[in-house]
């Protein structure tokens, strides 16, 4: 069952018939932003106390994180729409306004890439060391992504997977963890039984594990930038694998069919590995 609006879930639980225009997906995104801001602030303050990160005299940690979040969120939304539009060029050319201004269709990697670029430019303009700040936001990006995916799951926004093959389901696994029909989803799409793979739920769980790993590693990694590299590698691997049970346009790359997300995942993983090696070499000089 999906709940496009918050009151849909309330009505299902209480048996009421109220309606307020509060989108379920928007609520979870708001929660994701708040949680990500708090974890980023905690890390920035810890790095300042450890003298790994220094801020200008007129800059406070809380204000910096709030400004960074504002820049990252706005540019991330624009990037998510941009990458989604690029992925459907025929529809974009036929009706550009409906693609650009629709409430659906957001590419998470578009948001991540454009949001990170904007955030990096913001940090550089503030004359703040980049690598420690990237490390500070890494766990927050992971947990924020996971919470946002819960918004996709509960609203039924179309980010579900391929039709589930029930013959492959382990006996111990509940049916709802293997296949869902997302009845009453926000798109109004009717999914036949037994349903599709609930990939947003899988991604939320994996994102929580990635967050836990990064949170544990944050005090153990001594080279600035390595934690962010770990984030890119782990999240890239997770997204690469989940794409095999999702429905997305495929592109031929050196004879192999890959989705846009898999191509970007591969690029981010390679970038992270190279960056980690460069940073390690520099630290040993």
C-alpha positions as a LaTeX table, in Angstrom:
\begin{tabular}{lrrr}
\hline
Residue & $x$ (\AA) & $y$ (\AA) & $z$ (\AA) \\
\hline
Unk1 & 0.00 & 0.00 & 0.00 \\
Unk2 & 1.24 & 3.48 & $-0.86$ \\
Unk3 & 0.33 & 6.79 & 0.74 \\
Unk4 & 0.79 & 9.81 & $-1.57$ \\
Unk5 & $-0.24$ & 12.18 & 1.22 \\
Unk6 & 0.50 & 12.08 & 4.92 \\
Unk7 & $-3.21$ & 12.08 & 5.70 \\
Unk8 & $-3.61$ & 8.92 & 3.60 \\
Unk9 & $-1.49$ & 7.07 & 6.16 \\
Unk10 & $-3.34$ & 8.70 & 9.07 \\
Unk11 & $-6.70$ & 7.72 & 7.58 \\
Unk12 & $-5.53$ & 4.14 & 7.07 \\
Unk13 & $-4.53$ & 3.87 & 10.74 \\
Unk14 & $-7.37$ & 5.82 & 12.37 \\
Unk15 & $-10.17$ & 5.17 & 9.90 \\
Unk16 & $-10.69$ & 8.88 & 9.34 \\
Unk17 & $-11.35$ & 10.76 & 6.10 \\
Unk18 & $-9.30$ & 13.91 & 6.46 \\
Unk19 & $-7.15$ & 15.36 & 3.71 \\
Unk20 & $-4.32$ & 17.85 & 3.91 \\
Unk21 & $-2.05$ & 18.63 & 0.92 \\
Unk22 & 1.10 & 17.40 & 2.64 \\
Unk23 & 2.96 & 15.08 & 0.28 \\
Unk24 & 4.43 & 11.97 & 1.88 \\
Unk25 & 7.56 & 12.18 & $-0.27$ \\
Unk26 & 8.08 & 15.83 & 0.67 \\
Unk27 & 7.76 & 15.02 & 4.37 \\
Unk28 & 10.44 & 12.33 & 4.19 \\
Unk29 & 12.74 & 14.58 & 2.17 \\
Unk30 & 12.33 & 17.28 & 4.82 \\
Unk31 & 13.19 & 14.73 & 7.52 \\
Unk32 & 16.22 & 13.61 & 5.49 \\
Unk33 & 17.47 & 17.20 & 5.21 \\
Unk34 & 17.06 & 17.86 & 8.94 \\
Unk35 & 18.82 & 14.63 & 9.92 \\
Unk36 & 21.64 & 15.21 & 7.43 \\
Unk37 & 22.16 & 18.75 & 8.73 \\
Unk38 & 22.42 & 17.51 & 12.32 \\
Unk39 & 24.98 & 14.81 & 11.53 \\
Unk40 & 27.01 & 17.20 & 9.40 \\
Unk41 & 27.02 & 19.77 & 12.21 \\
Unk42 & 28.19 & 17.13 & 14.71 \\
Unk43 & 31.04 & 16.12 & 12.44 \\
Unk44 & 32.08 & 19.70 & 11.67 \\
Unk45 & 32.19 & 20.51 & 15.38 \\
Unk46 & 34.18 & 17.32 & 16.09 \\
Unk47 & 36.70 & 18.09 & 13.36 \\
Unk48 & 37.07 & 21.65 & 14.64 \\
Unk49 & 37.70 & 20.34 & 18.17 \\
Unk50 & 40.28 & 17.89 & 16.79 \\
Unk51 & 41.90 & 20.79 & 14.87 \\
Unk52 & 41.42 & 18.90 & 11.62 \\
Unk53 & 39.18 & 21.66 & 10.32 \\
Unk54 & 39.55 & 25.40 & 10.83 \\
Unk55 & 36.89 & 27.99 & 10.08 \\
Unk56 & 37.38 & 31.71 & 9.46 \\
Unk57 & 37.03 & 33.81 & 12.65 \\
Unk58 & 33.65 & 35.17 & 11.56 \\
Unk59 & 32.20 & 31.75 & 10.68 \\
Unk60 & 30.33 & 29.51 & 13.10 \\
Unk61 & 29.83 & 25.79 & 12.52 \\
Unk62 & 26.04 & 25.90 & 12.73 \\
Unk63 & 25.75 & 28.80 & 10.29 \\
Unk64 & 28.18 & 27.18 & 7.88 \\
Unk65 & 26.26 & 23.91 & 7.83 \\
Unk66 & 22.92 & 25.66 & 7.34 \\
Unk67 & 24.26 & 27.73 & 4.45 \\
Unk68 & 25.89 & 24.67 & 2.89 \\
Unk69 & 22.62 & 22.73 & 3.20 \\
Unk70 & 20.70 & 25.56 & 1.53 \\
Unk71 & 23.12 & 25.64 & $-1.40$ \\
Unk72 & 23.29 & 21.87 & $-1.70$ \\
Unk73 & 19.53 & 21.27 & $-1.53$ \\
Unk74 & 18.56 & 23.90 & $-4.10$ \\
Unk75 & 21.29 & 22.97 & $-6.57$ \\
Unk76 & 20.64 & 19.27 & $-5.92$ \\
Unk77 & 16.97 & 19.61 & $-6.86$ \\
Unk78 & 17.95 & 21.41 & $-10.06$ \\
Unk79 & 20.56 & 18.75 & $-10.85$ \\
Unk80 & 18.10 & 15.92 & $-10.20$ \\
Unk81 & 15.62 & 17.41 & $-12.67$ \\
Unk82 & 18.37 & 18.09 & $-15.21$ \\
Unk83 & 19.68 & 14.53 & $-15.23$ \\
Unk84 & 16.15 & 13.12 & $-15.40$ \\
Unk85 & 15.40 & 15.33 & $-18.40$ \\
Unk86 & 18.59 & 14.18 & $-20.14$ \\
Unk87 & 17.52 & 10.56 & $-19.65$ \\
Unk88 & 14.29 & 11.09 & $-21.62$ \\
Unk89 & 15.33 & 13.28 & $-24.58$ \\
Unk90 & 12.34 & 12.46 & $-26.80$ \\
Unk91 & 9.84 & 13.52 & $-24.17$ \\
Unk92 & 11.94 & 16.58 & $-23.38$ \\
Unk93 & 11.89 & 17.69 & $-27.00$ \\
Unk94 & 8.18 & 16.98 & $-27.41$ \\
Unk95 & 7.01 & 18.69 & $-24.23$ \\
Unk96 & 9.89 & 20.36 & $-22.37$ \\
Unk97 & 7.74 & 22.25 & $-19.88$ \\
Unk98 & 6.00 & 19.13 & $-18.58$ \\
Unk99 & 9.37 & 17.42 & $-18.04$ \\
Unk100 & 11.06 & 20.38 & $-16.38$ \\
Unk101 & 8.19 & 21.42 & $-14.11$ \\
Unk102 & 6.68 & 18.03 & $-13.27$ \\
Unk103 & 6.58 & 17.05 & $-9.61$ \\
Unk104 & 8.05 & 13.64 & $-10.42$ \\
Unk105 & 11.18 & 12.49 & $-12.16$ \\
Unk106 & 14.25 & 13.17 & $-10.05$ \\
Unk107 & 17.66 & 11.58 & $-10.66$ \\
Unk108 & 19.43 & 11.02 & $-7.35$ \\
Unk109 & 22.84 & 11.07 & $-9.04$ \\
Unk110 & 22.00 & 14.33 & $-10.76$ \\
Unk111 & 21.19 & 15.81 & $-7.38$ \\
Unk112 & 24.34 & 14.37 & $-5.81$ \\
Unk113 & 26.71 & 15.55 & $-8.55$ \\
Unk114 & 25.32 & 19.06 & $-9.04$ \\
Unk115 & 24.74 & 19.47 & $-5.31$ \\
Unk116 & 28.32 & 18.43 & $-4.52$ \\
Unk117 & 29.75 & 20.74 & $-7.19$ \\
Unk118 & 27.77 & 23.66 & $-5.80$ \\
Unk119 & 28.79 & 22.73 & $-2.26$ \\
Unk120 & 32.47 & 22.52 & $-3.23$ \\
Unk121 & 32.33 & 25.94 & $-4.88$ \\
Unk122 & 30.65 & 27.33 & $-1.76$ \\
Unk123 & 33.29 & 25.85 & 0.56 \\
Unk124 & 36.14 & 27.09 & $-1.61$ \\
Unk125 & 34.62 & 30.57 & $-1.69$ \\
Unk126 & 34.54 & 30.53 & 2.11 \\
Unk127 & 38.27 & 29.62 & 2.14 \\
Unk128 & 37.61 & 26.45 & 4.12 \\
Unk129 & 39.65 & 23.26 & 3.69 \\
Unk130 & 37.74 & 21.07 & 1.24 \\
Unk131 & 38.76 & 17.52 & 2.16 \\
Unk132 & 37.76 & 17.65 & 5.85 \\
Unk133 & 34.41 & 19.14 & 4.86 \\
Unk134 & 33.83 & 16.35 & 2.35 \\
Unk135 & 34.51 & 13.84 & 5.12 \\
Unk136 & 32.11 & 15.69 & 7.41 \\
Unk137 & 29.21 & 15.41 & 4.97 \\
Unk138 & 29.85 & 11.79 & 3.89 \\
Unk139 & 27.85 & 10.02 & 6.65 \\
Unk140 & 25.09 & 12.62 & 6.35 \\
Unk141 & 24.77 & 12.02 & 2.61 \\
Unk142 & 24.36 & 8.29 & 3.24 \\
Unk143 & 21.68 & 8.56 & 5.92 \\
Unk144 & 19.91 & 11.37 & 4.09 \\
Unk145 & 19.69 & 9.26 & 0.95 \\
Unk146 & 18.27 & 6.34 & 2.91 \\
Unk147 & 15.59 & 8.44 & 4.57 \\
Unk148 & 14.69 & 10.01 & 1.24 \\
Unk149 & 14.25 & 6.56 & $-0.26$ \\
Unk150 & 11.68 & 5.82 & 2.44 \\
Unk151 & 9.72 & 8.70 & 0.97 \\
Unk152 & 9.83 & 6.93 & $-2.40$ \\
Unk153 & 8.71 & 3.70 & $-0.76$ \\
Unk154 & 5.75 & 5.07 & 1.19 \\
Unk155 & 4.47 & 7.40 & $-1.54$ \\
Unk156 & 4.95 & 4.92 & $-4.37$ \\
Unk157 & 6.64 & 7.42 & $-6.66$ \\
Unk158 & 7.62 & 4.93 & $-9.36$ \\
Unk159 & 11.14 & 4.09 & $-8.22$ \\
Unk160 & 10.20 & 0.48 & $-7.70$ \\
Unk161 & 11.90 & $-2.44$ & $-9.42$ \\
Unk162 & 11.09 & $-5.05$ & $-12.04$ \\
Unk163 & 8.27 & $-7.60$ & $-11.67$ \\
Unk164 & 9.26 & $-9.90$ & $-8.83$ \\
Unk165 & 10.06 & $-13.54$ & $-9.53$ \\
Unk166 & 8.39 & $-15.30$ & $-6.61$ \\
Unk167 & 10.06 & $-18.63$ & $-7.41$ \\
Unk168 & 13.38 & $-17.12$ & $-6.34$ \\
Unk169 & 12.12 & $-15.81$ & $-3.00$ \\
Unk170 & 13.73 & $-17.44$ & 0.05 \\
Unk171 & 11.11 & $-19.25$ & 2.17 \\
Unk172 & 12.04 & $-17.34$ & 5.31 \\
Unk173 & 11.53 & $-13.93$ & 3.69 \\
Unk174 & 8.07 & $-12.31$ & 4.03 \\
Unk175 & 6.25 & $-11.79$ & 0.74 \\
Unk176 & 6.02 & $-8.01$ & 1.27 \\
Unk177 & 9.82 & $-7.78$ & 1.37 \\
Unk178 & 10.06 & $-9.48$ & $-2.01$ \\
Unk179 & 7.12 & $-8.05$ & $-3.94$ \\
Unk180 & 4.68 & $-5.15$ & $-3.55$ \\
Unk181 & 1.90 & $-3.74$ & $-5.74$ \\
Unk182 & 2.07 & $-0.19$ & $-4.32$ \\
Unk183 & $-1.72$ & 0.15 & $-4.39$ \\
Unk184 & $-2.85$ & 3.81 & $-4.38$ \\
Unk185 & 0.60 & 4.96 & $-5.53$ \\
Unk186 & 1.11 & 8.61 & $-6.37$ \\
Unk187 & 1.41 & 7.86 & $-10.11$ \\
Unk188 & $-1.92$ & 6.07 & $-10.28$ \\
Unk189 & $-0.25$ & 3.05 & $-11.87$ \\
Unk190 & $-1.85$ & $-0.37$ & $-11.36$ \\
Unk191 & 0.76 & $-3.05$ & $-10.72$ \\
Unk192 & $-0.46$ & $-6.63$ & $-11.25$ \\
Unk193 & 0.11 & $-9.34$ & $-8.69$ \\
Unk194 & 2.46 & $-10.54$ & $-7.31$ \\
Unk195 & 4.05 & $-7.10$ & $-7.63$ \\
Unk196 & 7.47 & $-5.58$ & $-8.16$ \\
Unk197 & 10.66 & $-5.53$ & $-6.12$ \\
Unk198 & 10.45 & $-2.79$ & $-3.45$ \\
Unk199 & 13.84 & $-1.37$ & $-4.41$ \\
Unk200 & 13.45 & 1.92 & $-2.45$ \\
Unk201 & 13.13 & $-0.16$ & 0.71 \\
Unk202 & 16.25 & $-2.15$ & $-0.17$ \\
Unk203 & 18.18 & 1.05 & $-0.85$ \\
Unk204 & 17.06 & 2.56 & 2.46 \\
Unk205 & 18.36 & $-0.46$ & 4.37 \\
Unk206 & 21.67 & $-0.51$ & 2.48 \\
Unk207 & 22.08 & 3.24 & 3.01 \\
Unk208 & 21.64 & 2.72 & 6.76 \\
Unk209 & 24.43 & 0.11 & 6.69 \\
Unk210 & 26.68 & 2.45 & 4.71 \\
Unk211 & 26.01 & 5.21 & 7.22 \\
Unk212 & 26.88 & 2.86 & 10.10 \\
Unk213 & 30.15 & 1.89 & 8.40 \\
Unk214 & 31.12 & 5.50 & 7.71 \\
Unk215 & 30.18 & 6.60 & 11.22 \\
Unk216 & 32.42 & 3.90 & 12.65 \\
Unk217 & 35.31 & 4.70 & 10.29 \\
Unk218 & 35.21 & 8.48 & 10.72 \\
Unk219 & 37.55 & 8.48 & 13.73 \\
Unk220 & 39.82 & 5.72 & 12.40 \\
Unk221 & 40.76 & 7.07 & 8.97 \\
Unk222 & 43.64 & 9.50 & 9.37 \\
Unk223 & 43.90 & 10.85 & 5.82 \\
Unk224 & 41.50 & 13.67 & 5.00 \\
Unk225 & 39.26 & 12.81 & 2.10 \\
Unk226 & 39.39 & 9.03 & 2.57 \\
Unk227 & 36.03 & 8.86 & 4.32 \\
Unk228 & 34.37 & 10.63 & 1.41 \\
Unk229 & 36.09 & 8.20 & $-0.97$ \\
Unk230 & 34.64 & 5.32 & 1.04 \\
Unk231 & 31.21 & 6.89 & 0.72 \\
Unk232 & 31.52 & 7.14 & $-3.05$ \\
Unk233 & 32.73 & 3.55 & $-3.39$ \\
Unk234 & 30.11 & 1.99 & $-1.10$ \\
Unk235 & 27.18 & 3.99 & $-2.44$ \\
Unk236 & 28.35 & 3.46 & $-6.02$ \\
Unk237 & 28.55 & $-0.30$ & $-5.54$ \\
Unk238 & 25.12 & $-0.38$ & $-3.92$ \\
Unk239 & 23.49 & 1.60 & $-6.71$ \\
Unk240 & 25.26 & $-0.49$ & $-9.39$ \\
Unk241 & 23.78 & $-3.70$ & $-7.95$ \\
Unk242 & 20.25 & $-2.40$ & $-7.33$ \\
Unk243 & 19.99 & $-1.27$ & $-10.95$ \\
Unk244 & 19.85 & $-4.92$ & $-12.06$ \\
Unk245 & 16.34 & $-5.23$ & $-10.59$ \\
Unk246 & 15.13 & $-1.74$ & $-11.54$ \\
Unk247 & 13.53 & $-0.56$ & $-14.78$ \\
Unk248 & 15.60 & 2.17 & $-16.42$ \\
Unk249 & 16.70 & 3.07 & $-19.96$ \\
Unk250 & 19.87 & 1.22 & $-20.97$ \\
Unk251 & 22.83 & 2.52 & $-22.96$ \\
Unk252 & 25.47 & 0.49 & $-24.75$ \\
Unk253 & 28.95 & 1.09 & $-23.36$ \\
Unk254 & 31.75 & $-0.93$ & $-25.02$ \\
Unk255 & 29.24 & $-3.63$ & $-25.88$ \\
Unk256 & 27.63 & $-3.75$ & $-22.42$ \\
Unk257 & 24.14 & $-2.45$ & $-21.64$ \\
Unk258 & 24.17 & $-0.16$ & $-18.61$ \\
Unk259 & 21.74 & 2.29 & $-17.06$ \\
Unk260 & 22.62 & 5.95 & $-16.53$ \\
Unk261 & 23.01 & 5.26 & $-12.80$ \\
Unk262 & 25.40 & 2.36 & $-13.44$ \\
Unk263 & 27.55 & 4.46 & $-15.77$ \\
Unk264 & 27.75 & 7.23 & $-13.18$ \\
Unk265 & 28.36 & 4.70 & $-10.39$ \\
Unk266 & 31.30 & 3.24 & $-12.29$ \\
Unk267 & 32.74 & 6.71 & $-12.84$ \\
Unk268 & 32.36 & 7.70 & $-9.18$ \\
Unk269 & 33.94 & 4.46 & $-7.96$ \\
Unk270 & 36.95 & 4.91 & $-10.27$ \\
Unk271 & 37.24 & 8.56 & $-9.22$ \\
Unk272 & 37.15 & 7.60 & $-5.55$ \\
Unk273 & 39.79 & 4.87 & $-5.94$ \\
Unk274 & 42.14 & 7.21 & $-7.83$ \\
Unk275 & 41.57 & 10.04 & $-5.36$ \\
Unk276 & 42.18 & 7.75 & $-2.38$ \\
Unk277 & 45.46 & 6.57 & $-3.88$ \\
Unk278 & 46.59 & 10.14 & $-4.63$ \\
Unk279 & 45.73 & 11.32 & $-1.13$ \\
Unk280 & 47.56 & 8.38 & 0.43 \\
Unk281 & 50.64 & 9.09 & $-1.69$ \\
Unk282 & 50.59 & 12.77 & $-0.80$ \\
Unk283 & 50.31 & 11.98 & 2.90 \\
Unk284 & 53.41 & 9.81 & 2.77 \\
Unk285 & 55.60 & 12.50 & 1.14 \\
\hline
\end{tabular}
